Amino acid sequence: MKKHFKKTLLNFDATLFFSVLSLMAVMSSSAIGQSPLILEKIVARVGSEYIFYSDIQELYGYATSQNPDYDESLQCDILEQLIVKKLLIDQAKLDSIIVTDVEVDAQVDQRISYILGQMGGDEARFYQYYGQTVAEKSEEMREPLREEIIQERIQNILISEVDITPIEVVEFFEQIPADSLPYLPAEVEIGEITTKTHISDHVKNKARAKLEGIRMRIVEEGESFEELASIFSDDPGSGRNGGDLGWAKRGTYVPEFEAMGYSLEVDEISDIIETQFGYHILQLLERRGNNIHLRHILIKPEVTPEDIAATKSFLDSIKQLIEVDSLSFEVAVKLHSDKDAQSYSNAGRMSNPQTGDTFWETGQLPYQIYFAIENVEVGGMTEVVEMEERDEKIFKIIKLQHQTKPHRASLKTDFAKIKKYAKESKKNEYFNDWMEGKIKSTSVDVIEQFKVCPNILKFTQKDTQ
């Protein structure tokens, strides 16, 4: 007999639920400080946790500001999500789950740094927007973020250990009516050996000498760093702002750049450093703890036709060695591919950023790769493909490792995909089962105003379940 995944009491997607919780945290941290003062009253008690009227009104006010078409029934949905949230927090207390101040502080610092970064580090603008200083806002965010971390931890405890057997995958698939099986587009798995342009020492020395001249004009002749950055910097983003990079926290920049930035005194001009992007000089404008405000001038070595030809020739020679079995593709990746590329640590396999796996719908591929593999057989390789990534020339050899044609989903061709969907379904079922039990074992009281909400009855009328 086939197993039928039962309809649960709550009947909602756990992944969606936790996304809603995250949205609620964003909404509350954005709206707090801008809402009118609301008289506090308790709307619901969930175990040892309380929900206040202001909790609902802040979220409702934010939602309606984004979409005026929402009516007051949205408050019932908000209350439902808050009750579920409090059920999780109540369980965390029972399980003695502890979130340290260090963890909370890290989350607060991260979010405050992001907000300040969007505002160009302007604390006066921050105060104008929120009606609070950075310190006041940080303190206000602490408890909501602590609860968010607790919720994520409970989620991991509940469902991260859920696994699924091959038999369960088959049972899940067999529940789907034949006429409802999804029609999957053509997909490919591809590997790459990728490299940046091999630039000659002569070209590198020319770029360094140019930057040395610029630095001398600033340090010895007193010319404006800002003006020279606007004229000469090869970083188009910061160049138009006089080289200003804005505020950044530790870990933002590549190691060589960051090490130099944190070693400087305020207003000091750095020596020339080399990174993967070219040659830089830096000036420290301000520093607040682990946050620094820098500007820089970047000079990139000018890529010559000879450098491009040499790089293509090098990759072509690697391809020939693979084709005559003198070198495996995987070993060639380790020896010759760019170590900074995502694919380097995955035997050359390119991960699809939209799905997180290594399968690509053909329409998702960069157009250069799409056309390059058009006439390549599975197991074959393309000629050298030239691409632009972050204003930099990149060269690749692409191997077509696997290919499917458009088809209806089947266990034979799509087992990995079906397993992924089946596992998510099992996690949702497991979470719903846990939540049903939690509702039955937890005292939930709601004021009369919200007892009219149909979706709240499952929490309060347990004797009818």
WOMO-V140627 format. One record per pair of residues at least 4 apart in sequence whose ideal C-beta (glycine too) atoms are under 6 Angstrom apart, sorted by the first residue. I is the first residue (numbers start at 0). J is the second residue. Records with the same first field share a line. If there is no record, write none. Layout:
I=J + J
//
This chain:
1=173
2=170
4=428
7=431
8=435
9=431 + 434
11=16
12=427
13=427 + 430
17=154
19=80
20=84 + 150
24=143 + 147
26=30 + 58 + 61
27=31 + 57 + 143
28=140
30=34 + 57 + 61
31=139
32=129 + 130 + 131
34=57 + 60
37=53 + 56
39=51 + 53
40=52
41=49
42=50 + 52 + 446
43=50 + 445
44=49 + 444
45=82 + 85 + 86 + 443
46=89 + 441
47=89
48=85 + 88 + 89
50=54 + 81
53=57
55=59 + 74 + 77 + 78
56=60
58=77
59=74 + 77
62=69
63=69
69=73
75=452 + 454
78=449
79=454
82=458
86=437
87=150 + 153
88=146 + 149
91=96 + 149 + 153
96=152
98=102 + 145 + 148 + 149
100=104
103=141 + 144 + 145
106=144
107=137 + 140 + 144
108=112
111=137
112=248
115=120 + 246
116=246
118=124 + 125
119=245
120=246 + 292
122=133
126=132
129=136
131=135 + 136
140=144
155=159
157=430 + 433
158=426 + 429 + 430
161=425 + 426 + 429
163=167 + 421 + 422 + 425
168=417 + 418 + 421
171=421
172=410 + 417
175=179 + 180
180=407 + 408
181=408
182=407
183=406 + 408
184=360 + 405
185=361 + 404 + 405
186=358 + 360 + 403
187=359 + 402
188=357 + 400 + 401
189=349 + 397 + 399
190=347 + 348 + 398 + 400
191=342 + 347 + 349 + 395 + 397
192=331 + 332 + 336 + 396
193=336 + 337 + 340 + 395
194=337 + 394
196=302 + 306 + 310 + 392
197=309 + 310
198=202 + 203 + 300 + 306
202=300
203=300
206=278 + 298 + 300
207=278
209=298
210=271 + 278 + 298
213=227 + 231
214=218 + 280
215=219
216=220 + 222
217=222 + 224
218=268
222=227
224=282
225=241
227=231
228=232 + 238 + 241 + 242 + 296
229=241
232=238 + 242 + 296 + 297
233=297 + 298 + 299
234=238 + 297
237=242 + 243 + 244
242=294 + 295 + 296
243=294
244=293
246=290 + 292
247=251
248=289 + 290
249=289
252=256 + 257
253=274
255=272 + 274
256=274
259=269 + 272 + 281
260=281 + 291 + 293
263=267 + 269 + 283
265=283
267=283
268=282
269=280 + 281
271=278 + 280
272=279
273=278
277=297 + 298 + 299
278=298
279=295 + 297
280=296
281=293 + 295
282=294
283=293
284=292
285=292
286=291
302=306
310=394
311=383
314=383 + 394 + 396
315=383
317=331 + 335
318=380 + 396
320=325 + 326
321=326 + 328 + 331
326=330 + 331
328=398
329=346
331=335
332=336 + 347
336=343
338=343
341=350
342=347 + 349
348=357
350=357
351=359
359=363 + 364
364=368 + 369
367=384 + 386
368=397
371=381 + 384 + 397
372=381 + 397 + 399
375=379 + 381 + 399
377=399 + 402
379=399
380=396 + 398
381=397
383=394
384=395
385=394
386=393
388=393
408=413
409=413
410=414
413=417
437=441
438=458
439=461
443=458 + 459
445=449 + 450 + 455 + 459
449=455
456=460
//
